[in-house]
Amino acid sequence: MNAADTPSRCAHSAAPGPALDPKRTLRAHHLFTMLVGTIIGVGWIIALGSWIGTAGPVGAMLAFFGGAAVMTLIGLCFAELMTMFPDSGGTIAYAYEAFGPLMAFAAGWLLLISYIATNAYFMITLPWLLDAFSPDIGGPALYSIFGVEVRAGHAAIGVAMAVLLAYINHRGAAMAARLQDLLVGFKMLMAAALVAGGIWGGTSVNLSPMFASADFSGAMAGIGIVLVTTPFWFAGFDVLPQALRERAPGLQLRHIGTIIILATCTAFIFYAAIILAATMLVPRGELLSFALTTYTAFKAGFGSGILAQLVLLAGLFGIATAWNAFIFSSARLLQVLSEGHLIPPLFAPRHVQFRTPTRAIALVTALGIGLGLLGRNAVDPLIAAASITLVLVFVIVCLGLIRLRATRPDHPRPYRVPGGLALPAGAVLLSVALVVLAGIEPFSNPARLPVEWILVLGWTVLGGGVWWFTRHVRGRVTEAARRDLLTQA
């Protein structure tokens, strides 16, 4: 049936949504593990030294506590919207219901590049960790970019993993969810063992100084710098709208807020425990001299390379779980843009057997590989670009919730953010502040090319061209039919 032939249905109607597909398999624990697996990737190995060096161990933990609080608040705004439109296209549908097609496209387009940049980040960091196992895997240099060589072995490993995860997601949500449960479980067990060993074998003397600066203003500045980066390290709940479309019959939507709170708290405890354990194991000066701070801290502290391999193994599982979740969500995001005729409907079809958006999976994988081939010096710009676009989406979504509270006060909400409009308004203000801070940080070093802004602005210009080109496609469906496609996708 063509989209134009789809019967219109008002999204605010009290009529029940479509019956759930019996092939939908994701349960509450799947959503939890997907969220935790997305949040806890590999940053705790790659960036730990930067966190401790900038803010000190206690300062870094305070920054992550503040980040967890802010991201929980934003996540609960998502939770209310998820339960309002549980079978929708997620962020795109929320923006559409609040503001119309242009903002829906903008939110989806910005979120898409954030996901793709994150996929590229995982492609780069995977061989980075494997280098610690065997420094010879790099092989011959292919080319040099941003002052670093991209080697054949590293590129081959990253591309192979991207293709493998794309294949797993092509096979269906159930297979991807089982992989997620398994890897998250192993990762958390290994991390618990490492933390227990680090605290038991370490000394509290190494925690001093607790902050990077002895004076209050310097300490607060260090905490603020780390706090600005936390949206990237805590980002993950925004993948749930896509996963929720695959929920099993019987899942209680009112529990979505609880899942987000539990997952964010779990991630905060994980980050804080790793910061504490690694710092206690090794004196500060020695700790900050390491390239892979977490790995070498546990290696030196335990006096055992074999035990320290658990850090790398947990990091590899972290990459796999987060990368798997982002491929899952980015493909379904692209599919929803096509289904809603906000871009050409080329990526809307699903595979006949597995009911997965194969074309969308292929495109987001290819784009992630393209950015991933920029090499290790592209990691910081990719993180910054993903953060800037992600937080802009947070602003749109939180403003949308406030607008929908006014325009759809009677729409069913199995979960509702408590406190009236105070908490959503606070989420908007905090999101705007994060956008400003994330936006100006790349210009703090005038000697560095602001690659993140080149990527963000280039993607925005491309989006403008796609929006103009798609004007005829958008006209093929009425707005009532588009609302039906987006909110009951």
Solvent accessible surface area in square Angstrom, and as a share of the most:
residue,aa,sasa,rsa
1,M,186,0.83
2,N,105,0.54
3,A,18,0.14
4,A,64,0.49
5,D,90,0.47
6,T,27,0.15
7,P,91,0.57
8,S,73,0.47
9,R,86,0.31
10,C,73,0.44
11,A,12,0.09
12,H,95,0.42
13,S,46,0.30
14,A,95,0.74
15,A,58,0.45
16,P,121,0.76
17,G,40,0.39
18,P,64,0.40
19,A,101,0.78
20,L,44,0.22
21,D,57,0.30
22,P,120,0.75
23,K,136,0.58
24,R,39,0.14
25,T,49,0.29
26,L,2,0.01
27,R,130,0.47
28,A,40,0.31
29,H,98,0.44
30,H,27,0.12
31,L,0,0.00
32,F,60,0.25
33,T,20,0.12
34,M,3,0.01
35,L,1,0.00
36,V,1,0.01
37,G,0,0.00
38,T,5,0.03
39,I,7,0.04
40,I,0,0.00
41,G,6,0.06
42,V,1,0.01
43,G,3,0.03
44,W,0,0.00
45,I,0,0.00
46,I,28,0.14
47,A,16,0.12
48,L,0,0.00
49,G,14,0.13
50,S,71,0.46
51,W,8,0.03
52,I,1,0.01
53,G,37,0.36
54,T,39,0.22
55,A,1,0.01
56,G,0,0.00
57,P,0,0.00
58,V,35,0.20
59,G,0,0.00
60,A,0,0.00
61,M,37,0.17
62,L,87,0.43
63,A,1,0.01
64,F,0,0.00
65,F,121,0.51
66,G,23,0.23
67,G,1,0.01
68,A,10,0.08
69,A,56,0.44
70,V,25,0.14
71,M,1,0.01
72,T,26,0.15
73,L,29,0.15
74,I,0,0.00
75,G,0,0.00
76,L,16,0.08
77,C,0,0.00
78,F,0,0.00
79,A,0,0.00
80,E,0,0.00
81,L,0,0.00
82,M,0,0.00
83,T,4,0.02
84,M,8,0.04
85,F,7,0.03
86,P,25,0.16
87,D,8,0.04
88,S,2,0.01
89,G,0,0.00
90,G,1,0.01
91,T,0,0.00
92,I,0,0.00
93,A,0,0.00
94,Y,2,0.01
95,A,1,0.00
96,Y,6,0.02
97,E,13,0.06
98,A,5,0.04
99,F,78,0.32
100,G,16,0.15
101,P,42,0.26
102,L,101,0.50
103,M,66,0.29
104,A,0,0.00
105,F,9,0.04
106,A,29,0.22
107,A,0,0.00
108,G,0,0.00
109,W,22,0.08
110,L,25,0.13
111,L,0,0.00
112,L,4,0.02
113,I,6,0.03
114,S,4,0.02
115,Y,1,0.00
116,I,1,0.01
117,A,0,0.00
118,T,7,0.04
119,N,5,0.02
120,A,0,0.00
121,Y,4,0.01
122,F,7,0.03
123,M,6,0.03
124,I,9,0.05
125,T,0,0.00
126,L,12,0.06
127,P,6,0.04
128,W,57,0.20
129,L,0,0.00
130,L,42,0.21
131,D,28,0.15
132,A,31,0.24
133,F,88,0.37
134,S,42,0.27
135,P,109,0.69
136,D,126,0.65
137,I,47,0.24
138,G,3,0.03
139,G,36,0.35
140,P,98,0.62
141,A,48,0.37
142,L,99,0.49
143,Y,89,0.34
144,S,79,0.51
145,I,50,0.25
146,F,79,0.33
147,G,75,0.72
148,V,37,0.21
149,E,86,0.39
150,V,11,0.06
151,R,83,0.30
152,A,30,0.23
153,G,18,0.17
154,H,31,0.14
155,A,14,0.11
156,A,63,0.49
157,I,46,0.23
158,G,0,0.00
159,V,48,0.28
160,A,62,0.48
161,M,40,0.18
162,A,3,0.02
163,V,84,0.48
164,L,91,0.45
165,L,1,0.01
166,A,13,0.10
167,Y,106,0.40
168,I,17,0.09
169,N,1,0.01
170,H,35,0.16
171,R,99,0.36
172,G,8,0.08
173,A,13,0.10
174,A,32,0.25
175,M,73,0.33
176,A,0,0.00
177,A,4,0.03
178,R,151,0.55
179,L,42,0.21
180,Q,1,0.01
181,D,39,0.20
182,L,103,0.51
183,L,17,0.08
184,V,7,0.04
185,G,33,0.32
186,F,97,0.41
187,K,0,0.00
188,M,55,0.25
189,L,129,0.64
190,M,20,0.09
191,A,3,0.03
192,A,62,0.48
193,A,58,0.45
194,L,2,0.01
195,V,22,0.12
196,A,62,0.48
197,G,24,0.23
198,G,0,0.00
199,I,70,0.35
200,W,231,0.81
201,G,54,0.52
202,G,20,0.19
203,T,59,0.34
204,S,75,0.48
205,V,114,0.66
206,N,19,0.10
207,L,24,0.12
208,S,76,0.49
209,P,80,0.50
210,M,100,0.45
211,F,66,0.27
212,A,51,0.40
213,S,34,0.22
214,A,118,0.91
215,D,77,0.40
216,F,160,0.66
217,S,79,0.51
218,G,23,0.22
219,A,11,0.09
220,M,95,0.42
221,A,57,0.44
222,G,5,0.05
223,I,19,0.10
224,G,28,0.27
225,I,103,0.52
226,V,4,0.03
227,L,56,0.28
228,V,25,0.14
229,T,50,0.29
230,T,2,0.01
231,P,3,0.02
232,F,23,0.10
233,W,17,0.06
234,F,2,0.01
235,A,8,0.06
236,G,0,0.00
237,F,2,0.01
238,D,2,0.01
239,V,0,0.00
240,L,1,0.00
241,P,4,0.02
242,Q,0,0.00
243,A,0,0.00
244,L,2,0.01
245,R,6,0.02
246,E,22,0.10
247,R,18,0.07
248,A,2,0.02
249,P,72,0.46
250,G,65,0.62
251,L,28,0.14
252,Q,81,0.36
253,L,33,0.16
254,R,135,0.49
255,H,75,0.34
256,I,1,0.00
257,G,0,0.00
258,T,71,0.41
259,I,11,0.06
260,I,0,0.00
261,I,66,0.33
262,L,96,0.48
263,A,0,0.00
264,T,4,0.02
265,C,64,0.39
266,T,38,0.22
267,A,0,0.00
268,F,45,0.19
269,I,112,0.57
270,F,11,0.05
271,Y,2,0.01
272,A,15,0.11
273,A,22,0.17
274,I,1,0.00
275,I,0,0.00
276,L,49,0.25
277,A,0,0.00
278,A,0,0.00
279,T,0,0.00
280,M,20,0.09
281,L,19,0.10
282,V,3,0.01
283,P,74,0.46
284,R,37,0.14
285,G,61,0.58
286,E,81,0.36
287,L,0,0.00
288,L,75,0.37
289,S,86,0.55
290,F,46,0.19
291,A,89,0.69
292,L,15,0.08
293,T,4,0.03
294,T,0,0.00
295,Y,18,0.07
296,T,35,0.20
297,A,0,0.00
298,F,0,0.00
299,K,88,0.37
300,A,54,0.42
301,G,31,0.30
302,F,55,0.23
303,G,69,0.66
304,S,29,0.19
305,G,29,0.28
306,I,148,0.75
307,L,86,0.43
308,A,0,0.00
309,Q,53,0.24
310,L,52,0.26
311,V,0,0.00
312,L,0,0.00
313,L,71,0.36
314,A,0,0.00
315,G,0,0.00
316,L,32,0.16
317,F,42,0.17
318,G,0,0.00
319,I,0,0.00
320,A,8,0.06
321,T,0,0.00
322,A,0,0.00
323,W,4,0.01
324,N,0,0.00
325,A,0,0.00
326,F,12,0.05
327,I,1,0.01
328,F,1,0.00
329,S,0,0.00
330,S,0,0.00
331,A,0,0.00
332,R,5,0.02
333,L,0,0.00
334,L,5,0.02
335,Q,0,0.00
336,V,0,0.00
337,L,0,0.00
338,S,0,0.00
339,E,32,0.14
340,G,0,0.00
341,H,20,0.09
342,L,0,0.00
343,I,8,0.04
344,P,43,0.27
345,P,48,0.30
346,L,99,0.49
347,F,36,0.15
348,A,22,0.17
349,P,62,0.39
350,R,66,0.24
351,H,58,0.26
352,V,137,0.79
353,Q,122,0.54
354,F,43,0.18
355,R,111,0.41
356,T,2,0.01
357,P,0,0.00
358,T,48,0.28
359,R,120,0.44
360,A,0,0.00
361,I,4,0.02
362,A,60,0.46
363,L,58,0.29
364,V,0,0.00
365,T,13,0.07
366,A,57,0.44
367,L,65,0.32
368,G,4,0.03
369,I,29,0.15
370,G,42,0.41
371,L,31,0.15
372,G,6,0.06
373,L,57,0.28
374,L,42,0.21
375,G,9,0.08
376,R,74,0.27
377,N,77,0.40
378,A,0,0.00
379,V,7,0.04
380,D,100,0.52
381,P,8,0.05
382,L,4,0.02
383,I,26,0.13
384,A,18,0.14
385,A,2,0.01
386,A,2,0.01
387,S,10,0.06
388,I,1,0.00
389,T,1,0.00
390,L,6,0.03
391,V,1,0.01
392,L,57,0.28
393,V,0,0.00
394,F,0,0.00
395,V,23,0.13
396,I,16,0.08
397,V,1,0.00
398,C,0,0.00
399,L,76,0.38
400,G,1,0.01
401,L,0,0.00
402,I,45,0.23
403,R,115,0.42
404,L,0,0.00
405,R,20,0.07
406,A,79,0.62
407,T,71,0.41
408,R,31,0.11
409,P,80,0.50
410,D,136,0.70
411,H,17,0.08
412,P,75,0.47
413,R,32,0.12
414,P,64,0.40
415,Y,36,0.14
416,R,123,0.45
417,V,1,0.01
418,P,78,0.49
419,G,55,0.53
420,G,42,0.40
421,L,88,0.44
422,A,71,0.55
423,L,64,0.32
424,P,0,0.00
425,A,40,0.31
426,G,22,0.21
427,A,0,0.00
428,V,16,0.09
429,L,129,0.64
430,L,68,0.34
431,S,0,0.00
432,V,67,0.38
433,A,47,0.36
434,L,16,0.08
435,V,29,0.17
436,V,81,0.47
437,L,76,0.38
438,A,11,0.08
439,G,11,0.11
440,I,106,0.54
441,E,92,0.41
442,P,2,0.01
443,F,118,0.49
444,S,84,0.54
445,N,73,0.37
446,P,130,0.82
447,A,97,0.75
448,R,81,0.30
449,L,105,0.52
450,P,33,0.21
451,V,25,0.14
452,E,1,0.01
453,W,56,0.20
454,I,97,0.49
455,L,37,0.18
456,V,6,0.04
457,L,101,0.50
458,G,40,0.38
459,W,27,0.10
460,T,67,0.39
461,V,112,0.64
462,L,94,0.47
463,G,2,0.02
464,G,42,0.40
465,G,39,0.37
466,V,31,0.18
467,W,53,0.19
468,W,158,0.56
469,F,130,0.54
470,T,0,0.00
471,R,96,0.35
472,H,125,0.56
473,V,10,0.06
474,R,35,0.13
475,G,64,0.62
476,R,142,0.52
477,V,11,0.06
478,T,90,0.52
479,E,79,0.35
480,A,42,0.33
481,A,4,0.03
482,R,4,0.02
483,R,59,0.22
484,D,11,0.05
485,L,34,0.17
486,L,0,0.00
487,T,2,0.01
488,Q,50,0.22
489,A,30,0.23
